[in-house]
Amino acid sequence: MLLHTILTRMIRTGSLTVRYPSGRIRVYGTGEAPMAGLWLRTPRAERRMVLNPGLALGELYMDGEVEPLDCSIFELLDLMAGNLWAGAPHPMETLNYQLRRLRRRIDQLNPAGRARRNVAHHYDLNGRLYALFLDRDRQYSCGYFPTGQETLDEAQTAKKRHIAAKLRLTEPGLEVVDIGCGWGGMALTLARDWGARVTGITLSEEQLGVARSRAEEAGLADRVRFELLDYRALPQFLGRPVDRVVSVGMFEHVGIDHYRSFFRTLRGLLKPDGVALIHAIGRAAGPGATNPWLTKYIFPGGYSPALSEVLPAVEASGLWVTDIEILRLHYAETLKHWRRRFAANRDAILSLYDERFCRMFEFYLAGAELSFRRSDHMNWQLQLSPSVDALPMSRDYMLDAERAAAGGRVSA
């Protein structure tokens, strides 16, 4: 039994109980907490867990060939994630990972047409789905938890405030471009609360319709516009440089082959004293490769880069890095809220899709949270400018602006 041998070597922390298709039950690990269980319901499931577990586990769970045994899918994945570093690696997963590393430039080629198809795969789902587990403003990116005790809505409000402070919107009427504007929440906030004039772009038809409706409903359509546009078309579309550029949760879809093009485009968009703020998921342990299940079912073409892969492209563009911040567990807390809200609204979501879809999203949210709690994932924020003297000498202005926007409350 190859899987038995692999699990014997791999599970060193806690206890994993496995029920095999034959009915035989084995326990791996220490026999102590934390504990989780795995039921392999078919011989095919057992074979696939040997050959390609990175892809197979999620697919088998979606299809009901694998079930958590006396635990939740989160608890099962938590135990397995905790053992990826402590125990011996899965030999086939190690090989598969190296192969993914070798072909990642091909996998991440994102010309405009492919980029739009990739976005549609995940973001053009039924709009009600996201309303059922996101915050009121539909912020589909990492919240900001200064204390860790904030509600989801408080954390997403704090995130927007944190980013706005870094953009240094010191006067009304500054022109801002929001690359990857989602359902419009950031753009509307910058216009309403900070006096900016904003152009938001997205590749999602679903998001575009919602964002435009929200601008009309908020009475901000004269100060905020939303367009279905690829970032590479922005210079020609705008025809002039702007004061500020913000991009939250979009850079993960750019692709490593396109980083230099992205930052050259960004530099061309900014006035000499302009400021940009890029917020994205990254990895702390250096370059890697995206999990194959995540690529196939959730974010085709997506990749969360190490800063060592991003900064050379920034340097080549001629932009100054004026500030870097690493947000460590903030996305883990965000995903915990999303996971719990999804569970609370599962029946409503099931009415929109089917059981397989619900299982797919449950697996995604649990695995994503654990990538921030147990692995090397984090968020980074890069503040950039074409000019060395476009911003004050110290970071104090950020905290001052954030405090003022929060009504004098200290946010950190």
C-alpha positions as CSV (number, residue, x, y, z in Angstrom):
1,M,0.0,0.0,0.0
2,L,1.9,3.0,-1.3
3,L,-0.4,5.5,0.4
4,H,0.1,3.8,3.7
5,T,3.8,4.1,3.4
6,I,3.6,7.8,2.4
7,L,1.3,8.7,5.3
8,T,3.4,6.8,7.8
9,R,6.3,9.0,6.9
10,M,4.4,12.3,6.4
11,I,2.1,12.5,9.5
12,R,4.4,13.5,12.4
13,T,2.2,16.0,14.2
14,G,-1.3,15.1,15.6
15,S,-3.2,12.1,14.4
16,L,-4.8,11.2,11.0
17,T,-7.3,8.4,10.9
18,V,-7.8,7.0,7.4
19,R,-10.6,4.7,6.4
20,Y,-9.6,2.8,3.2
21,P,-12.0,1.6,0.5
22,S,-11.7,-1.9,1.9
23,G,-13.0,-0.8,5.2
24,R,-9.7,-1.1,7.0
25,I,-8.9,1.8,9.4
26,R,-5.4,3.0,10.1
27,V,-4.2,5.8,12.4
28,Y,-1.1,7.8,11.5
29,G,0.9,10.2,13.6
30,T,1.2,10.5,17.4
31,G,-2.2,9.4,18.5
32,E,-2.7,12.7,20.2
33,A,-4.4,16.0,19.3
34,P,-4.9,17.6,16.9
35,M,-7.0,14.9,15.3
36,A,-8.7,14.5,11.9
37,G,-10.0,11.7,9.7
38,L,-10.1,10.9,6.0
39,W,-12.5,8.5,4.3
40,L,-11.3,7.2,0.9
41,R,-14.5,5.9,-0.5
42,T,-13.2,4.4,-3.8
43,P,-10.1,2.5,-4.9
44,R,-9.7,5.3,-7.5
45,A,-9.5,7.9,-4.7
46,E,-6.7,5.9,-3.1
47,R,-4.7,5.7,-6.3
48,R,-5.1,9.4,-7.1
49,M,-4.0,10.4,-3.6
50,V,-0.7,8.6,-4.4
51,L,-0.2,10.0,-7.9
52,N,-1.2,13.7,-7.7
53,P,-2.6,14.7,-4.3
54,G,-2.3,18.4,-5.0
55,L,-5.0,18.2,-7.6
56,A,-6.7,15.0,-6.5
57,L,-7.8,15.8,-3.0
58,G,-9.9,18.8,-4.0
59,E,-11.4,17.0,-6.9
60,L,-12.2,13.9,-4.9
61,Y,-13.8,16.0,-2.2
62,M,-15.9,17.8,-4.8
63,D,-17.1,14.5,-6.3
64,G,-17.8,12.8,-2.9
65,E,-15.1,10.2,-3.3
66,V,-13.3,11.6,-0.3
67,E,-15.0,12.7,2.9
68,P,-13.7,14.1,6.2
69,L,-14.0,11.4,8.9
70,D,-15.5,12.7,12.2
71,C,-14.2,16.2,11.4
72,S,-14.7,19.1,9.0
73,I,-12.9,19.7,5.7
74,F,-11.1,22.6,7.4
75,E,-9.9,20.4,10.3
76,L,-8.7,17.8,7.8
77,L,-6.8,20.3,5.7
78,D,-5.4,21.9,8.8
79,L,-3.9,18.7,10.0
80,M,-2.4,17.9,6.6
81,A,-1.1,21.4,6.1
82,G,0.6,21.3,9.6
83,N,2.4,18.2,8.5
84,L,3.7,19.4,5.2
85,W,6.7,20.9,6.9
86,A,7.0,18.6,9.9
87,G,6.9,15.3,8.2
88,A,8.5,13.8,5.1
89,P,7.2,15.3,1.9
90,H,4.9,13.4,-0.4
91,P,7.3,12.1,-3.1
92,M,4.9,12.5,-6.1
93,E,3.7,15.9,-4.9
94,T,7.4,17.0,-4.7
95,L,7.9,15.9,-8.3
96,N,4.7,17.5,-9.5
97,Y,5.6,20.8,-7.8
98,Q,9.0,20.9,-9.5
99,L,7.3,20.2,-12.9
100,R,4.8,23.1,-12.2
101,R,7.8,25.4,-11.4
102,L,9.4,24.5,-14.8
103,R,6.3,25.3,-16.8
104,R,4.9,28.2,-14.8
105,R,5.9,30.8,-17.4
106,I,3.7,29.0,-20.0
107,D,0.9,28.6,-17.5
108,Q,0.9,32.3,-16.6
109,L,1.0,33.8,-20.1
110,N,-1.9,36.3,-19.9
111,P,-2.4,38.2,-23.1
112,A,-5.5,40.4,-23.0
113,G,-7.9,37.8,-24.4
114,R,-6.8,35.1,-22.1
115,A,-6.8,37.5,-19.1
116,R,-10.4,38.3,-19.8
117,R,-11.4,34.6,-20.0
118,N,-9.5,33.9,-16.7
119,V,-11.3,36.7,-14.9
120,A,-14.7,35.6,-16.3
121,H,-14.1,32.1,-14.9
122,H,-14.2,33.3,-11.3
123,Y,-15.7,36.8,-11.2
124,D,-18.6,36.4,-13.6
125,L,-20.4,34.0,-11.4
126,N,-23.9,34.8,-10.0
127,G,-23.6,38.2,-8.3
128,R,-25.7,37.0,-5.4
129,L,-23.1,34.4,-4.5
130,Y,-20.5,37.0,-3.4
131,A,-23.2,39.1,-1.6
132,L,-23.8,36.0,0.6
133,F,-20.3,35.8,2.1
134,L,-18.5,39.1,1.5
135,D,-18.9,42.3,3.5
136,R,-21.5,44.9,2.7
137,D,-19.1,46.7,0.3
138,R,-18.2,43.4,-1.5
139,Q,-14.5,43.8,-0.9
140,Y,-13.0,40.6,-2.3
141,S,-9.5,41.0,-0.9
142,C,-7.6,41.0,2.3
143,G,-9.2,43.1,5.1
144,Y,-7.1,45.0,7.6
145,F,-7.3,43.8,11.3
146,P,-5.3,46.2,13.5
147,T,-6.3,44.3,16.6
148,G,-7.6,41.0,15.2
149,Q,-11.0,41.6,16.9
150,E,-12.6,43.7,14.1
151,T,-15.8,42.5,12.4
152,L,-15.4,41.8,8.6
153,D,-17.1,45.1,7.7
154,E,-14.8,47.0,10.1
155,A,-11.7,45.3,8.7
156,Q,-12.7,46.1,5.1
157,T,-13.4,49.7,6.0
158,A,-10.0,49.9,7.7
159,K,-8.3,48.4,4.7
160,K,-9.7,51.1,2.4
161,R,-8.7,53.8,4.9
162,H,-5.2,52.3,5.2
163,I,-4.7,52.3,1.5
164,A,-6.2,55.8,1.0
165,A,-3.8,57.2,3.5
166,K,-0.9,55.8,1.6
167,L,-2.2,57.4,-1.6
168,R,-1.9,60.7,0.1
169,L,-5.1,62.3,-1.3
170,T,-4.3,65.7,0.2
171,E,-6.6,67.8,-2.0
172,P,-10.0,67.2,-3.6
173,G,-10.2,66.5,-7.3
174,L,-7.1,64.3,-7.7
175,E,-7.5,61.9,-10.5
176,V,-7.2,58.2,-9.6
177,V,-7.2,55.1,-11.6
178,D,-8.3,51.8,-9.9
179,I,-6.9,48.8,-11.8
180,G,-9.1,45.8,-11.0
181,C,-11.9,47.7,-9.4
182,G,-14.1,44.7,-8.5
183,W,-17.6,45.8,-7.6
184,G,-16.5,49.4,-7.2
185,G,-16.2,49.7,-3.4
186,M,-12.7,51.2,-3.4
187,A,-13.4,53.7,-6.2
188,L,-16.6,54.8,-4.6
189,T,-14.9,55.3,-1.2
190,L,-12.1,57.4,-2.7
191,A,-14.6,59.6,-4.4
192,R,-17.1,59.9,-1.5
193,D,-14.7,60.2,1.5
194,W,-11.6,61.6,-0.1
195,G,-12.8,63.8,-2.9
196,A,-11.1,62.0,-5.7
197,R,-12.2,61.6,-9.3
198,V,-11.9,57.9,-10.1
199,T,-11.7,55.7,-13.2
200,G,-12.1,52.0,-12.3
201,I,-11.4,49.2,-14.7
202,T,-12.3,45.5,-14.7
203,L,-12.5,42.6,-17.1
204,S,-15.6,41.2,-15.5
205,E,-19.0,42.0,-17.1
206,E,-20.7,41.1,-13.8
207,Q,-18.6,43.4,-11.8
208,L,-18.9,46.2,-14.3
209,G,-22.7,46.2,-14.2
210,V,-22.8,46.2,-10.4
211,A,-20.2,48.9,-10.1
212,R,-22.0,51.3,-12.5
213,S,-25.3,50.7,-10.7
214,R,-23.7,51.5,-7.4
215,A,-22.2,54.7,-8.7
216,E,-25.6,55.9,-9.9
217,E,-27.3,54.9,-6.7
218,A,-24.7,56.7,-4.6
219,G,-25.0,59.9,-6.7
220,L,-21.3,59.6,-7.7
221,A,-21.6,58.9,-11.4
222,D,-20.2,62.3,-12.2
223,R,-17.0,61.6,-10.2
224,V,-16.6,57.8,-10.7
225,R,-16.7,55.9,-14.0
226,F,-16.2,52.2,-14.6
227,E,-14.9,50.6,-17.8
228,L,-14.4,47.1,-19.2
229,L,-10.8,47.5,-20.0
230,D,-7.4,45.7,-19.8
231,Y,-4.7,47.7,-17.9
232,R,-2.5,47.6,-21.0
233,A,-5.0,49.8,-22.8
234,L,-5.2,52.5,-20.1
235,P,-2.5,54.9,-21.5
236,Q,-4.3,55.1,-24.9
237,F,-7.8,55.2,-23.3
238,L,-6.9,58.0,-20.8
239,G,-4.6,60.0,-23.1
240,R,-3.0,61.7,-20.2
241,P,-1.1,60.9,-16.9
242,V,-3.0,60.8,-13.6
243,D,-2.3,61.7,-10.0
244,R,-2.8,58.3,-8.4
245,V,-3.1,54.7,-9.3
246,V,-4.4,52.0,-6.9
247,S,-4.7,48.3,-7.5
248,V,-6.0,45.9,-4.9
249,G,-6.0,42.1,-5.4
250,M,-5.5,42.3,-9.2
251,F,-1.7,41.8,-9.5
252,E,-2.0,38.1,-8.7
253,H,-3.6,37.8,-12.2
254,V,-0.9,39.7,-14.1
255,G,1.4,36.7,-14.7
256,I,5.2,36.6,-14.1
257,D,5.9,37.1,-17.8
258,H,4.1,40.5,-17.7
259,Y,5.5,42.1,-14.6
260,R,7.8,44.4,-16.5
261,S,5.1,45.5,-18.8
262,F,2.7,46.1,-15.9
263,F,5.1,48.5,-14.1
264,R,6.2,50.2,-17.3
265,T,2.5,50.9,-17.9
266,L,2.1,52.1,-14.4
267,R,5.0,54.5,-14.7
268,G,3.5,55.9,-17.9
269,L,0.2,56.5,-16.2
270,L,1.6,58.6,-13.4
271,K,2.4,62.2,-13.3
272,P,6.0,63.0,-12.2
273,D,4.8,63.6,-8.6
274,G,2.2,60.8,-8.8
275,V,1.8,57.9,-6.3
276,A,0.7,54.3,-6.8
277,L,-0.3,51.7,-4.2
278,I,-0.3,48.0,-5.2
279,H,-1.8,45.5,-2.8
280,A,-1.4,41.8,-3.6
281,I,-1.0,38.3,-2.2
282,G,2.6,37.2,-2.0
283,R,4.8,34.4,-0.6
284,A,7.6,34.8,2.0
285,A,9.7,31.8,1.1
286,G,10.7,32.8,-2.4
287,P,9.3,31.9,-5.8
288,G,6.9,29.0,-6.1
289,A,4.1,27.6,-8.2
290,T,0.3,27.7,-7.8
291,N,-1.5,24.7,-6.6
292,P,-2.9,22.8,-9.6
293,W,-6.4,22.5,-8.1
294,L,-6.6,26.2,-7.5
295,T,-5.4,26.9,-11.0
296,K,-8.0,24.6,-12.6
297,Y,-11.0,25.5,-10.6
298,I,-10.6,28.9,-9.0
299,F,-8.0,31.2,-10.5
300,P,-6.7,30.1,-13.9
301,G,-3.5,31.9,-14.7
302,G,-3.2,33.2,-11.1
303,Y,0.0,33.3,-9.1
304,S,1.0,34.9,-5.8
305,P,4.6,36.2,-6.2
306,A,7.5,36.6,-3.9
307,L,8.7,40.2,-3.7
308,S,12.0,39.0,-5.1
309,E,10.1,38.4,-8.3
310,V,8.4,41.7,-8.3
311,L,11.0,44.2,-7.2
312,P,13.4,43.6,-10.2
313,A,10.5,44.6,-12.5
314,V,9.8,47.7,-10.4
315,E,13.5,48.7,-10.6
316,A,13.5,48.2,-14.4
317,S,10.5,50.5,-14.8
318,G,12.3,53.5,-13.1
319,L,9.8,53.8,-10.3
320,W,10.9,54.5,-6.8
321,V,9.7,52.0,-4.1
322,T,8.7,54.6,-1.4
323,D,7.2,52.1,1.1
324,I,6.7,48.4,1.6
325,E,4.4,46.8,4.2
326,I,3.8,43.1,4.8
327,L,0.4,42.1,6.2
328,R,0.9,38.6,7.7
329,L,-2.3,37.1,9.2
330,H,-4.8,39.7,8.0
331,Y,-5.9,37.5,5.1
332,A,-6.2,34.5,7.3
333,E,-8.7,36.4,9.5
334,T,-10.5,37.7,6.4
335,L,-10.9,34.2,5.0
336,K,-12.1,32.9,8.3
337,H,-15.0,35.3,8.2
338,W,-15.7,34.4,4.5
339,R,-15.6,30.7,5.3
340,R,-18.0,31.0,8.2
341,R,-20.4,33.3,6.3
342,F,-20.4,30.8,3.4
343,A,-21.3,28.0,5.8
344,A,-24.1,30.1,7.4
345,N,-25.6,30.8,3.9
346,R,-24.9,27.4,2.3
347,D,-28.5,26.6,1.6
348,A,-29.0,29.8,-0.2
349,I,-25.8,29.2,-2.3
350,L,-26.9,25.7,-3.0
351,S,-30.1,27.1,-4.5
352,L,-27.9,29.1,-7.0
353,Y,-25.5,26.3,-7.9
354,D,-25.2,22.6,-6.8
355,E,-23.6,20.5,-4.2
356,R,-20.4,20.1,-6.2
357,F,-20.0,23.9,-6.5
358,C,-20.5,24.3,-2.7
359,R,-17.9,21.7,-2.0
360,M,-15.5,23.4,-4.4
361,F,-15.9,26.7,-2.6
362,E,-15.6,25.2,0.8
363,F,-12.4,23.5,-0.2
364,Y,-11.1,26.8,-1.7
365,L,-11.9,28.9,1.4
366,A,-10.5,26.4,3.9
367,G,-7.3,25.8,1.9
368,A,-6.8,29.5,1.2
369,E,-7.1,30.4,4.9
370,L,-4.6,27.7,5.8
371,S,-2.1,28.9,3.2
372,F,-1.9,32.1,5.3
373,R,-1.9,30.4,8.7
374,R,0.3,27.3,8.1
375,S,2.3,28.2,4.9
376,D,4.3,31.2,3.7
377,H,1.5,33.3,2.1
378,M,1.0,36.9,3.2
379,N,0.0,40.2,1.6
380,W,2.3,43.0,0.5
381,Q,1.6,46.6,-0.2
382,L,4.0,48.6,-2.5
383,Q,3.9,52.3,-2.6
384,L,5.5,53.7,-5.7
385,S,6.3,57.0,-7.3
386,P,8.3,58.2,-10.4
387,S,9.9,60.9,-8.2
388,V,12.2,60.6,-5.1
389,D,10.7,63.7,-3.5
390,A,7.0,63.2,-4.3
391,L,6.2,62.1,-0.7
392,P,7.2,63.3,2.8
393,M,10.5,62.2,4.3
394,S,8.8,60.0,7.0
395,R,5.8,57.7,7.1
396,D,4.0,59.8,9.8
397,Y,1.6,61.3,7.2
398,M,0.1,57.9,6.6
399,L,-0.9,57.4,10.3
400,D,-2.0,61.0,10.6
401,A,-4.3,60.7,7.6
402,E,-5.6,57.3,8.8
403,R,-6.4,58.7,12.3
404,A,-8.1,61.7,10.9
405,A,-10.3,59.6,8.6
406,A,-11.1,57.2,11.5
407,G,-12.3,60.2,13.5
408,G,-9.2,60.4,15.7
409,R,-9.1,56.7,16.7
410,V,-5.7,55.1,16.6
411,S,-5.9,52.2,14.2
412,A,-2.7,50.4,15.1
